[in-house]
Amino acid sequence: MHPSSLEAASDFYQTGPGVRLLRLALAASQRLWPALAVRAAGRLFGTPLPPRWLRRRRAWEPDWKVERWPFEDASLTVYAQGAAPHGPVVLLLHGWGGHAGQMLPLAQALAGHGLRPVLVEMPAHGRSSGSVSNLPQFARAIEYVAARLLQQGHGLRAVVAHSLAANAAAFAAGRGLPAQRLVLLAPPASPRDYTRLFGQAFGLSEATRAAMQGRIEAREGVLMRQFEPDAVGPRIRLPTLVVHDRDDRINRFADGQAFAHAVRGADLLATDGLGHRRILKDAAVLGRVTLFLQ
C-alpha cells in the first residue's frame, strides 16, 4: 500500500459530516461493543459512496432500451444500445461507486464499429435497487447477465470492466464466462488490501478489520484471496487486454501489471496522466479497446 492509495481512500470516504460521524461511532463501538463494530463496519464497507442517486443520469438518449432485472435481493439496470441491434454484444461494467454513464464514451465508440454495447448498473448503484453490494456479488451479477444474454440469443463478443468490476470480471472469466474477449480497465489486485485501506480511513483496529473481512467471506462463501491475480489469472483462457495508468491513485499501476503477468498472453496498455477514470473517455484508449474487440 502506498501513501497515495490511503489518501485516495480517505478522500473518498471523508466527504461530509455524516461520514465523519460514522467514523466516530465506529471508533466508540470498537471499545464498547466490538461485535457491533464488526457488523457496522461490514455494512459501511458494502455501501457504495457517494449515494447512488447522486450518480444517476437524468435522461438517456431515446435509442437506448432500459430494463430493470431482479437480481438476488436487489436489481440490475441494463441499458442496451439499439444502433446495432444484431451486432455482437459487448458487456460494459462500471466500478465501485460508479454508474453506467461512465461507460458511455466507450459504448459510443463500439457502436460506431458495428458492435452492440450493453451497460449494466450493479446492485446499489445508479438506478439499480439495493443498499449494499460487494465484489462476490459483482462477479455473480456478471455471470447472470451473460447467461441471460446468451439465453436471449445474443453472442457475447467481450466483457469490458472498470476497477472493482474488472476484478469481478476476471474472476468470472476464470470460471468459464462465455465471452470471446476480456478487457480489464484499472483492476485492483488485492481486495484484502482495500479492506486495510478502509480500516485505516475509518480508524479500525486490525482485529475489527480482520473480523469484518472474515464475516464477509463466510457470508459470501468465497475468500478474498481467490480474486487475486495469481489465483484468477492462470484460469483465464480468453484473449485479454489490461489497461492501466501509471498515475492511478486508486488502484496501483502494479495491480494492472500483476493481472497482465498472471493471464497468459495478456496485453498491457500502459497510459500516463489519465489517472483512474479518465481512461474511460480517452480517445487513444477507446481506439485501442475498440481495435482489440474487432
LOVEXGU-117167 format. One line per field, with one value per residue (C-alpha): residue in one letter; residue number from 1; x negated, z, y. Coordinates in steps of 0.25 Angstrom, whole numbers, plus 5000, padded with zeros to 4 digits. Each point is the difference from the previous one (the first is absolute). Layout:
BEGIN
aa <- A/... $
i <- NUM/... $
px <- X/... $
pz <- Z/... $
py <- Y/... $
This chain:
BEGIN
aa <- M/H/P/S/S/L/E/A/A/S/D/F/Y/Q/T/G/P/G/V/R/L/L/R/L/A/L/A/A/S/Q/R/L/W/P/A/L/A/V/R/A/A/G/R/L/F/G/T/P/L/P/P/R/W/L/R/R/R/R/A/W/E/P/D/W/K/V/E/R/W/P/F/E/D/A/S/L/T/V/Y/A/Q/G/A/A/P/H/G/P/V/V/L/L/L/H/G/W/G/G/H/A/G/Q/M/L/P/L/A/Q/A/L/A/G/H/G/L/R/P/V/L/V/E/M/P/A/H/G/R/S/S/G/S/V/S/N/L/P/Q/F/A/R/A/I/E/Y/V/A/A/R/L/L/Q/Q/G/H/G/L/R/A/V/V/A/H/S/L/A/A/N/A/A/A/F/A/A/G/R/G/L/P/A/Q/R/L/V/L/L/A/P/P/A/S/P/R/D/Y/T/R/L/F/G/Q/A/F/G/L/S/E/A/T/R/A/A/M/Q/G/R/I/E/A/R/E/G/V/L/M/R/Q/F/E/P/D/A/V/G/P/R/I/R/L/P/T/L/V/V/H/D/R/D/D/R/I/N/R/F/A/D/G/Q/A/F/A/H/A/V/R/G/A/D/L/L/A/T/D/G/L/G/H/R/R/I/L/K/D/A/A/V/L/G/R/V/T/L/F/L/Q $
i <- 1/2/3/4/5/6/7/8/9/10/11/12/13/14/15/16/17/18/19/20/21/22/23/24/25/26/27/28/29/30/31/32/33/34/35/36/37/38/39/40/41/42/43/44/45/46/47/48/49/50/51/52/53/54/55/56/57/58/59/60/61/62/63/64/65/66/67/68/69/70/71/72/73/74/75/76/77/78/79/80/81/82/83/84/85/86/87/88/89/90/91/92/93/94/95/96/97/98/99/100/101/102/103/104/105/106/107/108/109/110/111/112/113/114/115/116/117/118/119/120/121/122/123/124/125/126/127/128/129/130/131/132/133/134/135/136/137/138/139/140/141/142/143/144/145/146/147/148/149/150/151/152/153/154/155/156/157/158/159/160/161/162/163/164/165/166/167/168/169/170/171/172/173/174/175/176/177/178/179/180/181/182/183/184/185/186/187/188/189/190/191/192/193/194/195/196/197/198/199/200/201/202/203/204/205/206/207/208/209/210/211/212/213/214/215/216/217/218/219/220/221/222/223/224/225/226/227/228/229/230/231/232/233/234/235/236/237/238/239/240/241/242/243/244/245/246/247/248/249/250/251/252/253/254/255/256/257/258/259/260/261/262/263/264/265/266/267/268/269/270/271/272/273/274/275/276/277/278/279/280/281/282/283/284/285/286/287/288/289/290/291/292/293/294 $
px <- 5000/4994/5004/5008/5009/5003/5002/5010/5008/5000/5005/5010/5007/4998/5009/5009/5004/5009/4988/4992/5011/4999/4986/5001/5011/4992/4988/5009/5007/4987/4997/5014/5006/4990/5010/5009/4988/4997/5014/5001/4986/5005/5012/4993/4989/5011/5007/4996/4997/5004/5014/5006/5010/4988/4995/5013/5001/5012/5004/4994/5000/5013/4993/4996/5009/5000/5005/4999/4997/5003/4987/4999/5006/4997/5000/4992/5002/4997/4998/5000/4995/5010/4991/4994/5011/4995/4985/4992/5002/4989/5004/4995/4999/4997/4991/5004/5007/5002/5011/5004/4998/4985/4999/5008/4988/4995/5014/5001/4986/5004/5014/4993/4993/5012/4999/5012/4996/5008/4998/5003/5002/4997/5009/5000/4994/5007/5015/4998/5007/4992/4993/4987/4991/4987/4989/5006/5014/4994/4994/5013/5007/4991/5002/5015/5001/4991/5009/5013/4994/4996/5014/5006/4991/4989/4986/4991/4987/4994/5001/4993/5000/4994/4994/5007/5008/4988/4995/5014/5000/4986/5006/5012/4991/4992/5013/5003/5007/5006/4993/4990/4991/4997/4996/4996/4999/4992/5003/4996/4991/5004/5014/4993/4991/5013/5005/4988/5001/5014/4996/4990/5009/5010/4990/5004/4991/4994/5008/5013/4995/4997/5013/5008/4992/5003/5015/5001/4992/5009/5013/4996/4993/4987/4987/4994/4987/5008/5002/4985/4992/4992/5013/5008/4990/4996/5015/5003/5000/5005/4991/4999/4996/4996/5001/4993/4995/4987/5006/5012/5002/5011/4994/4985/4994/4993/5014/5002/4987/5003/5012/4993/4989/5010/5008/4993/4998/5007/4996/4998/5003/4993/5004/4995/5007/5014/5002/5011/5012/4995/4996/5015/5001/4986/5001/4987/5005/5014/4993/4991/5011/5009/4989/4998/5014/5002 $
pz <- 5000/4996/5007/4988/5001/5014/4997/4989/5009/5011/4990/4994/5014/5007/4991/5010/5015/4999/4997/5011/5010/4995/5002/5014/5003/4995/5009/5012/4997/4999/5014/5006/4991/4990/4994/4996/4994/4991/4995/4998/4993/4991/4996/4998/4992/4991/4998/4987/5002/4995/5001/4987/4998/4998/4989/4991/4987/4999/4986/4989/4985/4994/4992/5013/5006/5016/5008/5014/5003/5014/5006/5014/5010/4991/4985/4988/4990/4985/4989/4986/4988/4989/4989/4996/5006/4993/5002/5010/5014/5009/5014/5007/5015/5009/5013/5015/5003/4985/4990/4986/4994/5002/4990/4989/4992/4998/4997/4989/4994/5000/4993/4989/4997/4999/5014/5010/5013/5012/5013/5014/5013/5012/5012/5009/4988/4991/4997/5006/5013/5012/5011/5001/4991/4999/4991/5000/4997/4988/4995/5001/4993/4988/4999/5001/4989/4991/5001/4998/4988/4994/5003/4992/4988/5001/4997/5011/4993/5012/5015/5003/5014/5009/5013/5010/4989/4992/5012/5000/4985/5001/5011/4991/4988/5008/5003/4985/4997/4986/4993/4989/5005/5013/5003/5014/5003/5012/5008/5015/5003/5015/5006/5013/4999/4998/5013/5006/4993/5005/5014/5001/4994/5011/5011/5002/5008/4993/5008/4995/4986/4999/5007/4990/4988/5006/5002/4985/4995/5009/4995/4985/5000/4994/5005/4995/4996/4990/4992/4999/4987/5004/5003/4989/4988/4997/4998/4990/4986/4993/4992/5010/4999/5013/5000/5012/5002/5007/5008/5005/5015/5003/4994/4998/4987/5006/5001/4985/4998/5009/4992/4987/5005/5006/4988/4989/4988/5005/4994/5009/4995/5010/4999/5007/5006/4999/5015/5004/4992/4988/4993/4998/4990/4995/4985/4998/5011/4993/4987/5005/5007/4988/4991/5010/5000/4984 $
py <- 5000/5013/5014/5005/4988/5003/5014/4997/4991/5010/5011/4990/4998/5013/5007/5007/5001/4987/4992/5006/4997/4985/5000/5005/4990/4988/5005/5000/4987/4993/5003/4998/4989/4993/4991/5012/5007/4988/5000/5015/5000/4989/5008/5012/4993/4994/5014/5007/5014/5011/4995/4995/5011/5009/4992/4998/5006/5008/4995/4991/5001/4994/4989/4994/4989/5000/4988/4996/4985/4995/4994/4994/5010/5012/5002/5003/5011/4996/5010/4995/5008/4999/5005/4987/4990/4988/5002/4992/5005/5006/5001/5013/5000/5012/4999/5002/5013/5002/5000/4996/5014/4999/4989/5008/5005/4986/4996/5010/4996/4986/5002/5008/4987/4991/4995/5000/5006/4996/5007/4995/5007/4991/4999/5012/5009/5009/4997/4986/4996/4995/5007/4992/4992/4994/4993/4986/5005/5008/4987/4993/5011/5000/4985/5002/5011/4992/4987/5008/5007/4986/4995/5011/4996/5011/4996/5006/5006/5006/5005/5013/5004/5011/5000/4990/4995/4996/4992/4993/4998/4993/4991/4997/4997/4991/4992/4999/5013/4997/5012/5001/5011/5007/5015/5004/5015/5004/4987/4999/4988/4998/5001/4997/5013/5008/4995/5005/5014/5000/4997/5011/5010/4997/4997/4986/4991/4988/4990/5008/5000/4985/4996/5009/4993/4986/5003/5005/4987/4991/5006/5000/4987/5004/5006/5013/4994/4992/5013/5003/4999/4988/4992/5005/5003/4985/4996/5011/4994/5013/5010/5011/5014/5008/5015/5007/5014/5002/5012/4992/5004/4990/4987/5000/4998/4988/4994/5000/4995/4988/4996/5002/4991/4989/4999/4992/5008/5013/5013/5012/5014/5010/5014/5013/5012/4994/4995/4991/5005/5008/4987/4998/5011/5002/4999/4992/4990/4999/4997/4989/4993/5001/4994/4989/4996/5000 $
